[in-house]
Amino acid sequence: ISGLGRDGRALAIAPKVLMRRFLGWRTRLESEREPARLGIGV
């Protein structure tokens, strides 16, 4: 049962980590593609 609880916790955390990683990756691509719009490198 302890193993099941550990897996359940991992399944609950994984989507949050993946979403945060995806948002960070997308933000980095957008900042590289349109630096002027985000005020970077001005």
Secondary structure, DSSP 8 states (H G I E B T S, - for coil): -HHHHHHHHHHHHHHHHHHHHHHHHHHHHHHHH-HHHHTTT-
